[in-house]
Amino acid sequence: MSVLIQSPSTPPFSKIGEAAELAAFTSAGVCVGAVVLDGSGSCGLAVWGDDPTTELIDGARNREQLTFKYWNGAKETIPAITILKGETAYTTDGILVIEMSGEPGIPLEFSLTAIFPNPFNPSVTITFNIDYSCRVVLQVFDITGREVATLYNDMAIAGNHQLVWDGSTVPSGIYLLQLKSGTKVSTAKVVLVR
């Protein structure tokens, strides 16, 4: 199957670095094709099918739905795509034309992804990913485990989020950030230096 990927001239797809890739996956999570995105505006992706003469399923089966994942060298997301021609079900001679929008996709993991600068004085920017809409709590603890601040405690939609913590009211030291939702927890260490 051939997939033609078109991208508009809006970030993040117009200035894609060498590490940016788009891959096609089967419903079982098997990667069945990948391409490096160079920012030229369009490219092709070959999706391979399963070899029916072997017991091992190593490709897409006829009419199996495909999903796409985008990797920019730092994080993996499900990209926002629009189908311009064809369908996402695999067929041997199928042609699919998709457009990737400039909007970031849905993150595939629940995590604290970037803390900058670190060490910091007096404020730090915290970026986190939410893989599905849920209630999220982001708290700051000192090294003894005492809660110093609650930065976020509300519903959050799936996506990438960013906020700033102003640590001007707390002493220099090591602090732990804890992002929590249900049973999911992600932690990171930050250092406040005066």
N, CA, C and O of each residue as an XYZ file, in Angstrom:
776
protein
N       0.855     -1.169      0.000
C       0.000      0.000      0.000
C       0.899      1.230      0.000
O       1.946      1.241      0.646
N       0.494      2.243     -0.712
C       1.242      3.496     -0.758
C       0.473      4.583     -0.023
O      -0.738      4.730     -0.188
N       1.204      5.346      0.796
C       0.609      6.458      1.524
C       1.368      7.721      1.119
O       2.591      7.783      1.245
N       0.645      8.717      0.639
C       1.229     10.010      0.330
C       0.884     10.935      1.480
O      -0.286     11.115      1.819
N       1.910     11.521      2.075
C       1.721     12.421      3.208
C       1.963     13.836      2.732
O       3.032     14.157      2.213
N       0.966     14.676      2.913
C       1.109     16.091      2.595
C       1.059     16.854      3.899
O       0.332     16.479      4.818
N       1.834     17.928      3.981
C       1.798     18.744      5.193
C       1.737     20.204      4.795
O       2.378     20.618      3.829
N       0.972     20.981      5.532
C       0.889     22.404      5.247
C       2.173     23.106      5.675
O       3.058     22.482      6.260
N       2.273     24.358      5.394
C       3.493     25.094      5.717
C       3.439     25.719      7.105
O       4.017     26.782      7.335
N       2.744     25.057      8.030
C       2.682     25.560      9.403
C       3.463     24.628     10.314
O       3.522     23.427     10.050
N       4.067     25.149     11.383
C       4.800     24.289     12.318
C       3.851     23.285     12.949
O       2.658     23.582     12.994
N       4.269     22.122     13.440
C       5.648     21.719     13.518
C       6.134     20.971     12.298
O       7.293     20.555     12.274
N       5.303     20.776     11.273
C       5.681     19.907     10.181
C       6.461     20.594      9.065
O       7.020     19.905      8.212
N       6.518     21.908      9.037
C       7.267     22.576      7.985
C       8.745     22.685      8.314
O       9.563     22.886      7.417
N       9.102     22.554      9.591
C      10.501     22.671      9.993
C      10.918     21.413     10.745
O      11.435     21.485     11.859
N      10.692     20.289     10.136
C      10.963     19.022     10.793
C      12.454     18.714     10.717
O      13.075     18.862      9.664
N      13.016     18.289     11.829
C      14.429     17.942     11.868
C      14.671     16.545     11.345
O      13.735     15.821     11.005
N      15.931     16.176     11.285
C      16.288     14.875     10.724
C      15.718     13.706     11.515
O      15.532     12.624     10.957
N      15.435     13.897     12.805
C      14.953     12.804     13.643
C      13.445     12.593     13.545
O      12.924     11.634     14.114
N      12.735     13.468     12.836
C      11.283     13.348     12.777
C      10.878     12.209     11.851
O      11.364     12.091     10.726
N       9.974     11.375     12.356
C       9.504     10.233     11.570
C       8.001     10.075     11.711
O       7.409     10.481     12.711
N       7.401      9.485     10.704
C       6.007      9.076     10.739
C       5.994      7.587     10.450
O       6.647      7.128      9.512
N       5.253      6.827     11.251
C       5.193      5.383     11.064
C       3.752      4.917     11.043
O       2.883      5.512     11.680
N       3.505      3.832     10.295
C       2.191      3.203     10.221
C       2.217      1.936     11.068
O       3.189      1.181     11.038
N       1.130      1.705     11.832
C       1.046      0.545     12.711
C      -0.258     -0.202     12.483
O      -1.276      0.393     12.132
N      -0.213     -1.518     12.688
C      -1.419     -2.338     12.631
C      -2.152     -2.220     13.958
O      -1.649     -1.610     14.901
N      -3.338     -2.805     14.028
C      -4.106     -2.780     15.274
C      -3.406     -3.558     16.382
O      -3.689     -3.345     17.561
N      -2.490     -4.463     16.012
C      -1.728     -5.226     17.002
C      -0.454     -4.491     17.423
O       0.310     -4.997     18.246
N      -0.223     -3.310     16.868
C       0.953     -2.525     17.235
C       2.203     -2.833     16.450
O       3.291     -2.400     16.831
N       2.075     -3.582     15.345
C       3.228     -3.913     14.511
C       3.513     -2.752     13.565
O       2.621     -2.285     12.856
N       4.768     -2.287     13.558
C       5.155     -1.217     12.630
C       5.249     -1.812     11.230
O       5.976     -2.782     11.011
N       4.518     -1.234     10.290
C       4.481     -1.771      8.927
C       4.947     -0.752      7.880
O       4.680     -0.906      6.688
N       5.631      0.266      8.335
C       6.191      1.250      7.417
C       6.546      2.520      8.157
O       5.859      2.915      9.100
N       7.630      3.164      7.723
C       8.051      4.412      8.366
C       8.765      5.275      7.337
O       9.310      4.781      6.350
N       8.746      6.575      7.597
C       9.414      7.517      6.704
C       9.986      8.657      7.538
O       9.390      9.074      8.531
N      11.154      9.158      7.120
C      11.741     10.344      7.737
C      11.129     11.548      7.049
O      11.129     11.634      5.821
N      10.609     12.474      7.834
C       9.986     13.679      7.294
C      11.039     14.773      7.180
O      11.712     15.099      8.158
N      11.180     15.335      5.990
C      12.240     16.319      5.772
C      11.747     17.757      5.704
O      12.547     18.669      5.497
N      10.446     17.979      5.873
C       9.906     19.327      5.857
C       9.648     19.881      4.472
O       9.336     21.064      4.333
N       9.770     19.053      3.440
C       9.583     19.537      2.069
C       8.121     19.738      1.699
O       7.828     20.338      0.665
N       7.208     19.254      2.512
C       5.792     19.451      2.236
C       5.057     18.179      1.884
O       3.858     18.081      2.145
N       5.730     17.197      1.299
C       5.078     15.920      1.017
C       6.129     14.825      0.886
O       7.289     15.083      0.565
N       5.690     13.593      1.143
C       6.582     12.439      1.002
C       5.726     11.185      0.910
O       4.514     11.231      1.118
N       6.360     10.077      0.600
C       5.654      8.813      0.464
C       6.063      7.825      1.531
O       7.175      7.875      2.056
N       5.150      6.928      1.844
C       5.375      5.889      2.837
C       4.862      4.583      2.268
O       3.695      4.483      1.888
N       5.730      3.575      2.205
C       5.320      2.249      1.744
C       4.892      1.431      2.955
O       5.635      1.327      3.931
N       3.694      0.850      2.897
C       3.183     -0.005      3.974
C       3.239     -1.437      3.458
O       2.682     -1.745      2.404
N       3.909     -2.307      4.199
C       4.033     -3.675      3.746
C       2.978     -4.572      4.356
O       2.527     -4.374      5.484
N       2.603     -5.564      3.571
C       1.582     -6.504      4.001
C       2.184     -7.750      4.616
O       3.389     -7.984      4.530
N       1.336     -8.538      5.231
C       1.761     -9.775      5.863
C       2.049    -10.829      4.806
O       1.369    -10.898      3.782
N       3.058    -11.647      5.062
C       3.379    -12.762      4.168
C       2.497    -13.944      4.578
O       2.712    -14.524      5.643
N       1.510    -14.313      3.754
C       0.574    -15.381      4.145
C       1.211    -16.770      4.165
O       0.589    -17.719      4.642
N       2.436    -16.909      3.659
C       3.083    -18.230      3.642
C       3.806    -18.545      4.950
O       4.354    -19.635      5.107
N       3.811    -17.602      5.881
C       4.456    -17.850      7.174
C       3.416    -17.725      8.299
O       2.378    -17.082      8.140
N       3.727    -18.356      9.431
C       2.824    -18.272     10.584
C       2.953    -16.935     11.303
O       1.994    -16.461     11.912
N       4.126    -16.329     11.235
C       4.376    -15.070     11.909
C       3.646    -13.930     11.183
O       3.756    -13.786      9.966
N       2.914    -13.138     11.938
C       2.236    -11.972     11.355
C       3.207    -10.807     11.459
O       3.415    -10.248     12.536
N       3.803    -10.445     10.312
C       4.839     -9.414     10.304
C       4.503     -8.241      9.394
O       5.381     -7.458      9.031
N       3.247     -8.122      9.031
C       2.804     -7.018      8.187
C       1.306     -6.824      8.346
O       0.653     -7.525      9.119
N       0.774     -5.867      7.607
C      -0.664     -5.589      7.681
C      -1.438     -6.662      6.926
O      -1.026     -7.117      5.860
N      -2.559     -7.051      7.500
C      -3.435     -8.017      6.832
C      -4.495     -7.265      6.034
O      -4.794     -6.109      6.334
N      -5.051     -7.902      5.043
C      -6.036     -7.264      4.175
C      -7.188     -6.681      4.991
O      -7.778     -7.364      5.829
N      -7.502     -5.403      4.736
C      -8.584     -4.632      5.366
C      -8.311     -4.285      6.840
O      -9.205     -3.797      7.530
N      -7.094     -4.530      7.322
C      -6.754     -4.164      8.699
C      -6.571     -2.645      8.790
O      -5.942     -2.033      7.927
N      -7.130     -2.049      9.848
C      -7.020     -0.607     10.043
C      -5.607     -0.223     10.465
O      -4.987     -0.895     11.288
N      -5.116      0.852      9.898
C      -3.795      1.370     10.222
C      -3.924      2.629     11.078
O      -4.870      3.403     10.927
N      -2.971      2.818     11.966
C      -2.864      4.064     12.717
C      -1.472      4.629     12.456
O      -0.563      3.910     12.040
N      -1.322      5.917     12.703
C      -0.052      6.579     12.450
C       0.462      7.196     13.744
O      -0.308      7.702     14.559
N       1.792      7.142     13.917
C       2.443      7.764     15.064
C       3.563      8.654     14.549
O       4.270      8.315     13.600
N       3.702      9.798     15.200
C       4.704     10.790     14.833
C       5.746     10.879     15.938
O       5.396     10.948     17.116
N       7.023     10.879     15.569
C       8.116     10.977     16.524
C       9.012     12.132     16.100
O       9.540     12.124     14.988
N       9.193     13.131     16.973
C      10.002     14.297     16.612
C      11.376     14.290     17.260
O      12.054     15.318     17.267
N      11.799     13.171     17.797
C      13.086     13.078     18.449
C      12.996     13.271     19.945
O      13.928     12.932     20.675
N      11.875     13.816     20.414
C      11.703     14.048     21.851
C      10.451     13.374     22.384
O      10.430     12.918     23.527
N       9.403     13.308     21.562
C       8.165     12.701     22.038
C       7.419     12.056     20.879
O       7.606     12.399     19.711
N       6.572     11.115     21.247
C       5.770     10.386     20.277
C       4.314     10.801     20.449
O       3.808     10.840     21.571
N       3.642     11.111     19.349
C       2.238     11.500     19.407
C       1.466     10.812     18.295
O       2.039     10.271     17.350
N       0.146     10.848     18.437
C      -0.733     10.432     17.349
C      -1.059     11.724     16.602
O      -1.737     12.593     17.151
N      -0.592     11.867     15.368
C      -0.768     13.143     14.669
C      -2.213     13.393     14.256
O      -2.998     12.466     14.055
N      -2.534     14.677     14.136
C      -3.844     15.056     13.608
C      -3.749     14.926     12.083
O      -2.969     15.633     11.443
N      -4.542     14.024     11.509
C      -4.502     13.828     10.061
C      -5.890     13.984      9.457
O      -6.907     13.768     10.116
N      -5.902     14.363      8.197
C      -7.129     14.429      7.413
C      -6.942     13.499      6.213
O      -5.929     13.576      5.517
N      -7.908     12.629      5.973
C      -7.829     11.734      4.826
C      -8.341     12.483      3.599
O      -9.495     12.909      3.558
N      -7.472     12.638      2.602
C      -7.840     13.330      1.370
C      -8.326     12.362      0.299
O      -9.166     12.714     -0.530
N      -7.789     11.127      0.319
C      -8.196     10.118     -0.664
C      -7.899      8.746     -0.087
O      -6.873      8.548      0.563
N      -8.789      7.805     -0.323
C      -8.585      6.444      0.133
C      -9.106      6.229      1.538
O      -9.914      7.006      2.046
N      -8.629      5.161      2.156
C      -9.038      4.825      3.514
C      -7.870      4.210      4.256
O      -6.896      3.767      3.646
N      -7.974      4.185      5.586
C      -6.870      3.693      6.407
C      -6.864      2.172      6.561
O      -6.047      1.643      7.315
N      -7.737      1.465      5.878
C      -7.721      0.007      5.883
C      -6.704     -0.457      4.832
O      -6.739      0.002      3.690
N      -5.802     -1.364      5.219
C      -4.751     -1.844      4.323
C      -5.319     -2.677      3.183
O      -6.147     -3.563      3.397
N      -4.867     -2.385      1.982
C      -5.085     -3.246      0.809
C      -3.776     -3.255      0.031
O      -3.061     -2.253     -0.001
N      -3.464     -4.377     -0.591
C      -2.172     -4.544     -1.268
C      -1.872     -3.420     -2.245
O      -0.767     -2.877     -2.232
N      -2.819     -3.060     -3.085
C      -2.598     -2.027     -4.097
C      -3.257     -0.703     -3.726
O      -3.476      0.151     -4.585
N      -3.571     -0.538     -2.447
C      -4.274      0.664     -2.016
C      -3.413      1.914     -2.051
O      -2.188      1.858     -1.936
N      -4.087      3.042     -2.214
C      -3.434      4.346     -2.168
C      -4.204      5.196     -1.154
O      -5.430      5.300     -1.204
N      -3.459      5.789     -0.248
C      -4.030      6.643      0.771
C      -3.296      7.969      0.726
O      -2.066      8.005      0.731
N      -4.050      9.058      0.680
C      -3.465     10.396      0.711
C      -3.964     11.059      1.988
O      -5.168     11.196      2.207
N      -3.008     11.469      2.831
C      -3.365     12.127      4.088
C      -2.668     13.473      4.182
O      -1.632     13.708      3.560
N      -3.267     14.346      4.977
C      -2.634     15.620      5.287
C      -2.429     15.680      6.784
O      -3.352     15.445      7.563
N      -1.206     15.997      7.177
C      -0.913     16.181      8.591
C      -1.057     17.658      8.894
O      -0.453     18.499      8.228
N      -1.862     17.973      9.906
C      -2.052     19.380     10.242
C      -0.890     19.881     11.074
O      -0.089     19.092     11.575
N      -0.800     21.180     11.218
C       0.240     21.784     12.021
C      -0.045     21.703     13.505
O       0.777     22.132     14.314
N      -1.195     21.159     13.879
C      -1.544     21.035     15.292
C      -0.856     19.812     15.878
O      -0.771     18.781     15.211
N      -0.362     19.902     17.111
C       0.258     18.731     17.728
C      -0.779     17.643     17.951
O      -1.963     17.923     18.135
N      -0.324     16.410     17.933
C      -1.223     15.290     18.137
C      -1.424     14.982     19.604
O      -0.953     15.704     20.483
N      -2.123     13.912     19.845
C      -2.390     13.476     21.211
C      -1.179     12.687     21.704
O      -0.740     11.758     21.027
N      -0.634     13.035     22.863
C       0.518     12.297     23.387
C       0.146     10.842     23.656
O      -1.004     10.525     23.959
N       1.131      9.977     23.540
C       0.908      8.563     23.784
C       1.234      8.160     25.214
O       1.088      6.996     25.587
N       1.677      9.130     26.016
C       2.007      8.801     27.388
C       1.648      9.936     28.328
O       1.535     11.094     27.925
N       1.474      9.580     29.565
C       1.202     10.515     30.651
C       2.550     10.798     31.297
O       3.140      9.905     31.905
N       3.055     12.039     31.174
C       4.394     12.285     31.710
C       4.720     13.761     31.838
O       4.133     14.613     31.172
N       5.680     14.037     32.720
C       6.347     15.331     32.758
C       7.416     15.240     31.671
O       8.262     14.346     31.716
N       7.392     16.141     30.707
C       8.288     15.968     29.565
C       9.447     16.945     29.506
O      10.513     16.600     28.997
N       9.265     18.155     30.013
C      10.344     19.134     29.947
C      10.251     20.085     31.129
O       9.175     20.579     31.467
N      11.376     20.329     31.739
C      11.473     21.287     32.821
C      12.647     22.186     32.482
O      13.786     21.725     32.414
N      12.372     23.484     32.267
C      13.424     24.379     31.806
C      13.253     25.760     32.397
O      12.119     26.234     32.459
N      14.274     26.426     32.826
C      15.631     25.889     33.029
C      15.691     25.058     34.307
O      14.832     25.190     35.179
N      16.666     24.233     34.411
C      16.853     23.422     35.599
C      18.348     23.189     35.794
O      18.934     22.420     35.032
N      18.982     23.804     36.761
C      18.488     24.589     37.873
C      17.822     25.890     37.416
O      18.043     26.360     36.300
N      16.986     26.471     38.326
C      16.241     27.671     37.977
C      16.307     28.707     39.084
O      16.643     28.396     40.227
N      15.980     29.950     38.727
C      15.899     31.051     39.689
C      15.168     32.214     39.033
O      15.720     32.746     38.070
N      14.034     32.648     39.432
C      13.166     32.056     40.452
C      12.041     31.234     39.849
O      11.265     30.631     40.590
N      11.926     31.190     38.503
C      10.789     30.458     37.928
C      11.263     29.399     36.936
O      12.331     29.506     36.334
N      10.428     28.376     36.791
C      10.724     27.256     35.907
C       9.484     26.939     35.080
O       8.364     26.985     35.590
N       9.685     26.618     33.806
C       8.584     26.229     32.924
C       8.481     24.710     32.915
O       9.467     24.011     32.683
N       7.279     24.209     33.170
C       7.029     22.773     33.271
C       6.088     22.368     32.139
O       5.003     22.931     31.993
N       6.507     21.399     31.349
C       5.680     20.882     30.262
C       5.296     19.442     30.602
O       6.138     18.647     31.019
N       4.000     19.113     30.417
C       3.560     17.749     30.688
C       2.560     17.294     29.640
O       1.856     18.101     29.034
N       2.515     15.978     29.440
C       1.622     15.347     28.473
C       0.526     14.598     29.209
O       0.775     13.930     30.213
N      -0.696     14.720     28.692
C      -1.837     13.962     29.199
C      -2.363     13.140     28.024
O      -2.735     13.700     26.993
N      -2.396     11.818     28.174
C      -2.785     10.953     27.066
C      -4.292     10.771     26.905
O      -4.733     10.239     25.886
N      -5.082     11.192     27.870
C      -6.540     11.186     27.748
C      -7.090     12.231     28.720
O      -6.433     12.564     29.707
N      -8.265     12.740     28.455
C      -8.851     13.757     29.321
C      -9.148     13.155     30.694
O      -9.783     12.106     30.800
N      -8.680     13.833     31.740
C      -8.829     13.309     33.099
C      -8.533     14.413     34.113
O      -8.068     15.495     33.754
N      -8.811     14.121     35.383
C      -8.433     15.040     36.464
C      -6.947     14.848     36.722
O      -6.466     13.721     36.846
N      -6.228     15.961     36.803
C      -4.782     15.942     36.968
C      -4.394     16.817     38.151
O      -4.952     17.895     38.354
N      -3.428     16.337     38.926
C      -2.873     17.121     40.029
C      -1.364     17.207     39.804
O      -0.691     16.191     39.633
N      -0.843     18.445     39.806
C       0.597     18.668     39.719
C       1.026     19.384     40.990
O       0.620     20.519     41.241
N       1.855     18.709     41.795
C       2.272     19.250     43.083
C       3.788     19.348     43.162
O       4.518     18.663     42.446
N       4.238     20.225     44.061
C       5.658     20.393     44.325
C       5.907     19.981     45.775
O       5.190     20.401     46.683
N       6.939     19.148     45.979
C       7.316     18.686     47.315
C       8.777     19.043     47.573
O       9.599     19.035     46.656
N       9.093     19.358     48.839
C      10.503     19.567     49.163
C      11.150     18.202     49.378
O      10.483     17.171     49.291
N      12.441     18.202     49.656
C      13.180     16.940     49.752
C      12.740     16.073     50.930
O      13.011     14.872     50.947
N      12.055     16.677     51.926
C      11.559     15.897     53.061
C      10.185     15.282     52.790
O       9.670     14.522     53.611
N       9.589     15.613     51.633
C       8.273     15.083     51.286
C       7.127     15.998     51.651
O       5.966     15.638     51.461
N       7.433     17.185     52.177
C       6.393     18.144     52.531
C       5.907     18.859     51.285
O       6.703     19.323     50.468
N       4.560     18.945     51.144
C       3.991     19.651     49.991
C       4.279     21.144     50.104
O       4.012     21.764     51.133
N       4.830     21.715     49.025
C       5.181     23.128     48.974
C       4.144     23.921     48.190
O       3.820     25.056     48.540
N       3.627     23.311     47.126
C       2.656     24.010     46.278
C       1.856     23.007     45.458
O       2.347     21.930     45.121
N       0.619     23.376     45.143
C      -0.186     22.648     44.166
C      -0.302     23.578     42.960
O      -0.925     24.637     43.036
N       0.300     23.169     41.860
C       0.337     24.013     40.669
C      -0.887     23.828     39.782
O      -1.284     24.742     39.059
N      -1.487     22.630     39.842
C      -2.649     22.344     39.009
C      -3.470     21.273     39.695
O      -2.918     20.284     40.178
N      -4.785     21.455     39.746
C      -5.682     20.456     40.318
C      -7.037     20.643     39.651
O      -7.919     21.313     40.188
N      -7.194     20.045     38.476
C      -8.403     20.258     37.685
C      -8.456     19.229     36.563
O      -7.534     18.433     36.385
N      -9.545     19.262     35.816
C      -9.645     18.424     34.612
C      -8.691     18.975     33.562
O      -8.504     20.188     33.455
N      -8.095     18.088     32.796
C      -7.207     18.484     31.700
C      -7.562     17.650     30.485
O      -7.793     16.446     30.594
N      -7.604     18.288     29.335
C      -7.883     17.553     28.104
C      -6.610     16.868     27.626
O      -5.508     17.281     27.987
N      -6.755     15.835     26.825
C      -5.597     15.148     26.263
C      -4.790     16.134     25.442
O      -5.341     16.901     24.653
N      -3.484     16.108     25.633
C      -2.617     17.001     24.874
C      -1.400     17.405     25.667
O      -1.100     16.834     26.716
N      -0.700     18.400     25.149
C       0.509     18.921     25.776
C       0.140     20.181     26.556
O      -0.579     21.041     26.048
N       0.626     20.285     27.768
C       0.308     21.420     28.630
C       1.596     22.027     29.167
O       2.619     21.354     29.296
N       1.517     23.322     29.478
C       2.693     24.014     29.988
C       2.263     25.032     31.040
O       1.250     25.711     30.878
N       3.034     25.133     32.111
C       2.788     26.157     33.116
C       4.111     26.574     33.730
O       5.138     25.926     33.529
N       4.073     27.659     34.477
C       5.281     28.199     35.098
C       5.102     28.173     36.609
O       4.055     28.570     37.121
N       6.131     27.702     37.328
C       6.147     27.741     38.781
C       7.113     28.829     39.216
O       8.290     28.817     38.853
N       6.606     29.760     39.990
C       7.425     30.819     40.553
C       7.850     30.374     41.946
O       7.031     30.314     42.863
N       9.132     30.063     42.101
C       9.640     29.569     43.375
C      10.229     30.655     44.256
O      11.036     30.368     45.141
N       9.831     31.903     44.022
C      10.432     33.013     44.786
C      10.054     33.012     46.262
O      10.700     33.698     47.054
N       9.026     32.262     46.655
C       8.604     32.252     48.065
C       9.172     31.075     48.852
O       8.881     30.928     50.039
N       9.981     30.234     48.202
C      10.556     29.070     48.889
C      12.083     29.169     48.867
O      12.654     29.829     47.998
N      12.736     28.516     49.820
C      14.206     28.593     49.863
C      14.867     27.779     48.758
O      14.241     26.919     48.139
N      16.140     28.067     48.525
C      16.926     27.271     47.575
C      16.902     25.815     48.006
O      16.823     25.511     49.196
N      16.972     24.912     47.023
C      16.998     23.496     47.360
C      16.510     22.627     46.232
O      16.251     23.094     45.123
N      16.388     21.350     46.540
C      15.901     20.345     45.579
C      14.416     20.136     45.836
O      13.984     19.963     46.976
N      13.644     20.155     44.757
C      12.195     19.959     44.857
C      11.777     18.862     43.890
O      12.399     18.665     42.847
N      10.719     18.155     44.249
C      10.168     17.103     43.394
C       8.824     17.552     42.848
O       7.953     18.004     43.591
N       8.671     17.419     41.542
C       7.383     17.671     40.886
C       6.688     16.330     40.751
O       7.308     15.343     40.356
N       5.399     16.287     41.079
C       4.640     15.047     40.938
C       3.374     15.327     40.148
O       2.520     16.107     40.569
N       3.268     14.681     39.000
C       2.076     14.747     38.156
C       1.301     13.464     38.408
O       1.849     12.369     38.282
N       0.010     13.598     38.770
C      -0.750     12.426     39.179
C      -2.163     12.465     38.610
O      -2.804     13.515     38.568
N      -2.636     11.300     38.173
C      -4.018     11.127     37.754
C      -4.387      9.668     37.986
O      -3.832      8.773     37.349
N      -5.319      9.433     38.895
C      -5.688      8.052     39.214
C      -4.463      7.292     39.687
O      -3.826      7.680     40.666
N      -4.128      6.202     38.991
C      -2.957      5.406     39.366
C      -1.696      5.819     38.611
O      -0.618      5.287     38.881
N      -1.808      6.742     37.688
C      -0.644      7.185     36.915
C       0.092      8.289     37.666
O      -0.518      9.233     38.167
N       1.418      8.151     37.733
C       2.251      9.138     38.418
C       3.530      9.352     37.611
O       4.136      8.399     37.121
N       3.927     10.606     37.484
C       5.204     10.942     36.845
C       5.882     11.971     37.755
O       5.248     12.924     38.208
N       7.171     11.766     38.014
C       7.900     12.683     38.891
C       9.159     13.195     38.215
O       9.712     12.553     37.322
N       9.596     14.358     38.655
C      10.829     14.954     38.147
C      11.443     15.803     39.247
O      10.738     16.319     40.114
N      12.767     15.946     39.206
C      13.496     16.727     40.187
C      13.853     18.085     39.580
O      14.267     18.168     38.424
N      13.685     19.160     40.382
C      14.117     20.496     39.980
C      14.969     21.073     41.096
O      14.818     20.722     42.266
N      15.861     21.961     40.708
C      16.763     22.571     41.683
C      16.618     24.084     41.608
O      16.813     24.693     40.556
N      16.270     24.677     42.746
C      16.168     26.131     42.850
C      17.477     26.636     43.450
O      17.858     26.255     44.557
N      18.161     27.509     42.693
C      19.438     28.071     43.124
C      19.315     29.586     43.155
O      18.926     30.203     42.163
N      19.642     30.175     44.274
C      19.597     31.643     44.383
C      20.967     32.231     44.210
O      21.128     33.450     44.269
